[in-house]
Amino acid sequence: LNLKTFSEEESNDLFRSLVPKLSHFRRSGGRDHVFVWGGGFAVDGPFRDWHAFIPDSIFLMTETEFWNPYKWQGKPNFMYAKDIVLPGRISVKEAMQHDKLAGSFEQRQFTGDFVGWNRPLHAAQGTAESP
């Protein structure tokens, strides 16, 4: 969130006022709408009331881990069944190499998320430090 543009309160109020004005939003409850969120705070920084307004919309984001400074947050904002994650800070060549080497989803026993550094656990996950 660029705090020099909007405060978190102003940003949240802006989204609260704009979502009801989306002309096609009601036809599916937002399930056919895609919102793009930056890494780190994702949707929780700019639109903390998203659960009440766009819970079924698709989120496109670069970081999916449950990390931010908001102690009020009780559940992650990324839901694997509806949202899309993009790898952050990799080149097109690296993405193509990954695609070439990756097996199909049916062949994978596990999927994972690489953050790139050890972050402390979110308050909702406990108080221990991440490994």
C-alpha positions as CSV (number, residue, x, y, z in Angstrom):
1,L,0.0,0.0,0.0
2,N,1.4,3.3,-1.0
3,L,0.7,5.4,2.1
4,K,1.7,8.6,0.4
5,T,-1.4,8.1,-1.9
6,F,-4.1,6.7,0.5
7,S,-4.1,5.8,4.1
8,E,-5.3,2.2,4.8
9,E,-8.6,3.6,6.0
10,E,-9.1,5.7,2.8
11,S,-8.1,2.8,0.6
12,N,-10.5,0.5,2.4
13,D,-13.3,3.1,2.1
14,L,-12.6,3.5,-1.6
15,F,-12.9,-0.2,-2.3
16,R,-16.1,-0.3,-0.2
17,S,-17.6,2.4,-2.3
18,L,-16.4,1.1,-5.7
19,V,-17.3,-2.6,-5.5
20,P,-21.1,-2.0,-5.3
21,K,-20.8,0.1,-8.4
22,L,-19.3,-2.6,-10.6
23,S,-22.1,-3.1,-13.1
24,H,-21.7,-6.9,-13.6
25,F,-20.6,-7.9,-10.1
26,R,-24.0,-9.0,-8.9
27,R,-24.7,-11.5,-11.7
28,S,-22.2,-14.0,-10.1
29,G,-21.5,-12.5,-6.7
30,G,-18.1,-11.5,-8.1
31,R,-17.0,-15.0,-9.0
32,D,-16.2,-13.9,-12.5
33,H,-14.1,-10.9,-11.4
34,V,-10.4,-10.9,-11.0
35,F,-8.6,-8.6,-8.6
36,V,-4.8,-8.2,-8.8
37,W,-2.9,-7.7,-5.5
38,G,0.8,-7.0,-4.9
39,G,2.9,-9.2,-2.6
40,G,3.2,-9.0,1.1
41,F,0.0,-7.5,2.4
42,A,-2.0,-8.6,-0.7
43,V,-5.6,-7.7,-0.3
44,D,-5.5,-7.1,3.5
45,G,-3.5,-3.9,3.2
46,P,-5.7,-1.9,0.7
47,F,-9.0,-3.6,1.4
48,R,-9.3,-5.1,4.9
49,D,-13.1,-5.6,4.5
50,W,-12.7,-7.8,1.4
51,H,-14.3,-10.7,3.2
52,A,-17.6,-8.9,3.2
53,F,-17.4,-7.5,-0.3
54,I,-15.4,-9.8,-2.6
55,P,-14.9,-13.2,-0.9
56,D,-15.7,-15.3,-4.0
57,S,-13.8,-13.1,-6.5
58,I,-10.5,-14.5,-8.0
59,F,-7.3,-13.0,-6.6
60,L,-4.2,-12.8,-8.7
61,M,-1.1,-12.3,-6.5
62,T,2.6,-13.0,-6.2
63,E,2.9,-14.0,-2.6
64,T,0.5,-16.4,-1.0
65,E,2.0,-16.9,2.4
66,F,0.1,-15.9,5.5
67,W,2.2,-12.9,6.4
68,N,1.5,-9.3,7.3
69,P,1.5,-7.2,10.5
70,Y,-2.3,-7.3,10.9
71,K,-3.2,-9.1,14.2
72,W,-6.9,-8.8,13.3
73,Q,-6.5,-11.1,10.3
74,G,-7.7,-14.6,11.2
75,K,-7.6,-16.4,7.9
76,P,-5.3,-16.3,4.8
77,N,-6.3,-14.3,1.8
78,F,-5.1,-16.8,-0.7
79,M,-7.4,-19.8,-1.4
80,Y,-6.0,-22.4,-3.7
81,A,-9.4,-23.5,-5.1
82,K,-10.1,-20.1,-6.7
83,D,-7.0,-17.9,-6.7
84,I,-4.0,-17.7,-8.9
85,V,-0.4,-17.3,-7.8
86,L,2.3,-15.9,-10.0
87,P,6.0,-16.4,-9.1
88,G,7.5,-13.2,-8.0
89,R,10.8,-11.8,-9.4
90,I,11.6,-14.5,-11.9
91,S,12.5,-14.0,-15.6
92,V,10.4,-15.3,-18.5
93,K,13.3,-17.8,-19.2
94,E,13.1,-19.1,-15.6
95,A,9.3,-19.5,-15.9
96,M,9.6,-21.4,-19.2
97,Q,12.3,-23.7,-17.7
98,H,10.1,-24.4,-14.7
99,D,7.1,-25.2,-17.0
100,K,9.3,-27.6,-19.0
101,L,10.5,-29.5,-15.9
102,A,7.3,-29.5,-13.9
103,G,5.1,-32.6,-14.0
104,S,1.4,-32.4,-14.3
105,F,-0.7,-31.7,-11.2
106,E,-1.8,-35.3,-11.3
107,Q,1.8,-36.5,-11.0
108,R,2.6,-34.2,-8.0
109,Q,2.3,-35.6,-4.5
110,F,2.9,-32.1,-3.0
111,T,2.9,-28.5,-4.1
112,G,4.7,-25.7,-2.2
113,D,5.3,-22.1,-1.9
114,F,8.9,-20.6,-1.7
115,V,9.0,-17.3,0.0
116,G,12.7,-16.6,-0.4
117,W,13.4,-15.7,3.2
118,N,12.3,-16.9,6.7
119,R,9.5,-14.7,7.9
120,P,8.0,-14.8,11.4
121,L,4.7,-16.6,11.7
122,H,1.6,-14.5,11.5
123,A,-0.1,-13.8,14.8
124,A,-3.0,-16.2,13.9
125,Q,-0.5,-19.0,13.4
126,G,1.1,-18.8,16.9
127,T,4.0,-17.0,18.4
128,A,7.0,-19.2,17.4
129,E,9.5,-18.0,14.9
130,S,9.5,-19.7,11.5
131,P,12.3,-22.2,10.9
